Amino acid sequence: MPVVDDEPEAPEAVAVPEPEQSPPKRPFWRRVLIPLSLWLIAIGLGAVAALLFLDREDTSTPAEVDAAIDEALSTTTIPPDRGPAIFGTIIQSVVFIQVGEPGSATGSIGTGVIINADGTIMTSNHVVDGGQPITVTFTDGTSSSAQIIESRPELDIATIAANTLPQVVVPAVLGGSVPVGAEVYAVGNPLGLGGSFSEGVVSGLDRTLPLEDGQLLEDLIQFDAAVNPGSSGGPLVNANAQVVGIVTALVNPTGSDFFAGIGFAVPIETAGGAAGGPEQ
């Protein structure tokens, strides 16, 4: 009789594949701190190398140092001092004017500027108005009597002619208008100090100044280059040594005749027209 095995056979074991896993994430210290440390070390080494390089003993000789300085200076542009050149140019055209007998209590002094090759001199009308005799002295020392050839009291401009001219006559070059802030220079004989030169800027335009007779001088240039009695009639020049005005007055709130920072000049366009159009 067959024997029946009631116990079922065990099923074959089947391998179940494990799920795929991503590689483990590297720790923070490996991902960030190590690269940062290496970067800082590299910077430190570079700084040390630079310090060692800069700390090297300089073996340049004094001659090499001087040569290097000379080369640097040769490539540097230093603005020239224009004042002496401007003065040297315009002073040849400036004249000293004396009205009345020398030493007379009623006499006066002023300044003029040669505007034409024929020796015509422009000045302020109030310098020469009503006074005789008129004596002019040129920069070479030539002295001569002179007479008025044109007078425009309403503009405070006059032209005079000397009876004797110097061997070389140097007329000034006339310029044009100037803006506020432009450099200007006044040349004249303030207080009788011949050939004086002062520097300033245009501090205003289109100024009006009342005269003692009630008339008004209009469209004047206001400037702050120092002027004093004796400066009247002298040239106000620009940075190119061109005449841009004729000094006519100064203002002092104290009532004194001496300069307090405000001078006035007749623009050369106006003065030139009054003088019959001087050569430019």
VEXNUKOL-93120 format. One record per residue (C-alpha): residue number from 1; residue in three letters; z, x, y. Coordinates in steps of 0.5 Angstrom, whole numbers, plus 500, padded with zeros to 3 digits. Layout:
! VEXNUKOL-93120
REC   num   residuo     z     x     y
REC   NUM       ALA     Z     X     Y
...
//
This chain:
! VEXNUKOL-93120
REC   num   residuo     z     x     y
REC     1       MET   500   500   500
REC     2       PRO   498   503   507
REC     3       VAL   503   505   512
REC     4       VAL   502   502   519
REC     5       ASP   504   506   525
REC     6       ASP   507   501   530
REC     7       GLU   508   507   535
REC     8       PRO   502   507   540
REC     9       GLU   498   514   541
REC    10       ALA   500   517   548
REC    11       PRO   494   517   553
REC    12       GLU   491   524   555
REC    13       ALA   494   527   561
REC    14       VAL   489   527   567
REC    15       ALA   490   532   572
REC    16       VAL   490   529   579
REC    17       PRO   487   533   585
REC    18       GLU   492   535   590
REC    19       PRO   490   532   597
REC    20       GLU   487   538   602
REC    21       GLN   492   540   607
REC    22       SER   490   544   614
REC    23       PRO   492   551   614
REC    24       PRO   499   552   617
REC    25       LYS   500   552   625
REC    26       ARG   502   559   627
REC    27       PRO   508   559   631
REC    28       PHE   509   559   638
REC    29       TRP   511   566   639
REC    30       ARG   505   569   635
REC    31       ARG   500   564   639
REC    32       VAL   502   565   646
REC    33       LEU   508   571   647
REC    34       ILE   504   576   643
REC    35       PRO   498   576   647
REC    36       LEU   502   575   654
REC    37       SER   506   581   652
REC    38       LEU   500   585   650
REC    39       TRP   497   583   657
REC    40       LEU   503   585   661
REC    41       ILE   503   592   657
REC    42       ALA   496   593   659
REC    43       ILE   497   592   667
REC    44       GLY   503   596   667
REC    45       LEU   499   602   664
REC    46       GLY   494   601   669
REC    47       ALA   499   601   674
REC    48       VAL   502   607   672
REC    49       ALA   495   611   671
REC    50       ALA   494   609   679
REC    51       LEU   501   612   681
REC    52       LEU   499   618   677
REC    53       PHE   492   618   680
REC    54       LEU   495   617   687
REC    55       ASP   501   622   686
REC    56       ARG   496   628   685
REC    57       GLU   497   634   690
REC    58       ASP   492   633   695
REC    59       THR   487   640   695
REC    60       SER   483   638   701
REC    61       THR   483   644   706
REC    62       PRO   484   643   713
REC    63       ALA   477   644   715
REC    64       GLU   475   639   710
REC    65       VAL   480   634   713
REC    66       ASP   478   635   720
REC    67       ALA   470   634   718
REC    68       ALA   472   627   715
REC    69       ILE   476   625   721
REC    70       ASP   470   627   725
REC    71       GLU   465   623   720
REC    72       ALA   469   617   721
REC    73       LEU   469   618   729
REC    74       SER   462   619   729
REC    75       THR   461   612   726
REC    76       THR   466   608   730
REC    77       THR   463   605   737
REC    78       ILE   468   606   743
REC    79       PRO   467   602   749
REC    80       PRO   465   606   754
REC    81       ASP   469   606   761
REC    82       ARG   464   602   765
REC    83       GLY   468   603   772
REC    84       PRO   466   610   774
REC    85       ALA   459   609   772
REC    86       ILE   459   602   776
REC    87       PHE   462   605   782
REC    88       GLY   458   611   782
REC    89       THR   452   607   782
REC    90       ILE   454   602   788
REC    91       ILE   458   607   793
REC    92       GLN   451   610   795
REC    93       SER   449   603   798
REC    94       VAL   456   602   801
REC    95       VAL   457   603   809
REC    96       PHE   463   604   813
REC    97       ILE   463   599   819
REC    98       GLN   467   600   826
REC    99       VAL   466   596   832
REC   100       GLY   469   598   838
REC   101       GLU   471   604   841
REC   102       PRO   474   609   836
REC   103       GLY   482   608   837
REC   104       SER   481   602   841
REC   105       ALA   486   596   840
REC   106       THR   481   591   840
REC   107       GLY   476   595   835
REC   108       SER   476   592   828
REC   109       ILE   473   595   821
REC   110       GLY   469   593   816
REC   111       THR   464   594   810
REC   112       GLY   457   593   809
REC   113       VAL   452   594   804
REC   114       ILE   444   597   804
REC   115       ILE   440   591   802
REC   116       ASN   433   594   803
REC   117       ALA   429   600   803
REC   118       ASP   428   600   810
REC   119       GLY   436   601   811
REC   120       THR   438   594   813
REC   121       ILE   445   593   812
REC   122       MET   448   586   810
REC   123       THR   455   585   812
REC   124       SER   460   579   814
REC   125       ASN   458   576   821
REC   126       HIS   466   576   823
REC   127       VAL   466   583   822
REC   128       VAL   461   585   828
REC   129       ASP   460   578   832
REC   130       GLY   462   579   839
REC   131       GLY   464   587   838
REC   132       GLN   460   593   841
REC   133       PRO   459   598   840
REC   134       ILE   457   598   832
REC   135       THR   458   604   829
REC   136       VAL   456   605   821
REC   137       THR   457   611   817
REC   138       PHE   453   612   810
REC   139       THR   456   615   804
REC   140       ASP   453   622   806
REC   141       GLY   457   622   812
REC   142       THR   451   620   817
REC   143       SER   454   616   823
REC   144       SER   449   612   827
REC   145       SER   450   606   832
REC   146       ALA   447   600   830
REC   147       GLN   445   593   832
REC   148       ILE   445   586   830
REC   149       ILE   438   583   827
REC   150       GLU   440   577   824
REC   151       SER   447   573   825
REC   152       ARG   449   566   821
REC   153       PRO   456   564   823
REC   154       GLU   456   558   819
REC   155       LEU   455   562   812
REC   156       ASP   459   568   815
REC   157       ILE   453   573   814
REC   158       ALA   450   578   818
REC   159       THR   445   584   818
REC   160       ILE   445   590   822
REC   161       ALA   440   596   823
REC   162       ALA   442   603   824
REC   163       ASN   438   607   829
REC   164       THR   439   613   825
REC   165       LEU   438   613   817
REC   166       PRO   441   618   812
REC   167       GLN   435   623   809
REC   168       VAL   436   618   802
REC   169       VAL   437   611   803
REC   170       VAL   439   607   797
REC   171       PRO   439   600   797
REC   172       ALA   443   596   792
REC   173       VAL   440   592   786
REC   174       LEU   442   584   787
REC   175       GLY   444   580   782
REC   176       GLY   444   573   780
REC   177       SER   450   568   779
REC   178       VAL   456   569   775
REC   179       PRO   461   565   771
REC   180       VAL   468   564   771
REC   181       GLY   471   570   767
REC   182       ALA   466   575   769
REC   183       GLU   468   582   771
REC   184       VAL   467   583   778
REC   185       TYR   468   589   782
REC   186       ALA   470   590   790
REC   187       VAL   468   596   794
REC   188       GLY   469   597   801
REC   189       ASN   474   600   806
REC   190       PRO   480   596   806
REC   191       LEU   485   598   811
REC   192       GLY   480   604   813
REC   193       LEU   481   607   806
REC   194       GLY   473   609   805
REC   195       GLY   470   608   798
REC   196       SER   475   604   795
REC   197       PHE   474   600   788
REC   198       SER   478   595   785
REC   199       GLU   477   591   779
REC   200       GLY   478   583   777
REC   201       VAL   474   577   775
REC   202       VAL   471   571   777
REC   203       SER   477   566   778
REC   204       GLY   473   560   781
REC   205       LEU   467   557   783
REC   206       ASP   464   553   789
REC   207       ARG   470   554   793
REC   208       THR   471   551   800
REC   209       LEU   474   555   806
REC   210       PRO   476   552   813
REC   211       LEU   474   557   819
REC   212       GLU   478   558   825
REC   213       ASP   473   554   829
REC   214       GLY   473   548   824
REC   215       GLN   467   550   820
REC   216       LEU   467   550   813
REC   217       LEU   465   556   808
REC   218       GLU   462   552   802
REC   219       ASP   460   554   795
REC   220       LEU   464   561   795
REC   221       ILE   466   565   789
REC   222       GLN   473   566   788
REC   223       PHE   476   573   785
REC   224       ASP   482   577   784
REC   225       ALA   480   584   785
REC   226       ALA   484   587   791
REC   227       VAL   481   586   798
REC   228       ASN   484   587   804
REC   229       PRO   482   587   812
REC   230       GLY   477   592   812
REC   231       SER   474   590   805
REC   232       SER   470   584   809
REC   233       GLY   462   585   808
REC   234       GLY   463   589   802
REC   235       PRO   459   588   796
REC   236       LEU   462   584   790
REC   237       VAL   458   587   784
REC   238       ASN   458   585   777
REC   239       ALA   458   589   770
REC   240       ASN   451   592   771
REC   241       ALA   453   594   778
REC   242       GLN   449   589   781
REC   243       VAL   451   585   788
REC   244       VAL   453   578   786
REC   245       GLY   457   576   793
REC   246       ILE   459   579   800
REC   247       VAL   466   579   801
REC   248       THR   468   574   806
REC   249       ALA   476   572   806
REC   250       LEU   482   573   803
REC   251       VAL   488   568   802
REC   252       ASN   495   569   803
REC   253       PRO   500   563   803
REC   254       THR   505   567   806
REC   255       GLY   500   568   812
REC   256       SER   500   575   812
REC   257       ASP   493   579   812
REC   258       PHE   494   582   806
REC   259       PHE   492   581   799
REC   260       ALA   496   576   794
REC   261       GLY   491   575   789
REC   262       ILE   485   570   792
REC   263       GLY   479   573   795
REC   264       PHE   472   570   797
REC   265       ALA   465   572   797
REC   266       VAL   459   569   799
REC   267       PRO   454   568   793
REC   268       ILE   448   573   794
REC   269       GLU   443   568   793
REC   270       THR   446   564   799
REC   271       ALA   447   571   803
REC   272       GLY   440   573   801
REC   273       GLY   437   567   804
REC   274       ALA   441   568   810
REC   275       ALA   438   575   811
REC   276       GLY   431   573   810
REC   277       GLY   430   575   803
REC   278       PRO   432   582   801
REC   279       GLU   429   586   796
REC   280       GLN   431   585   789
//
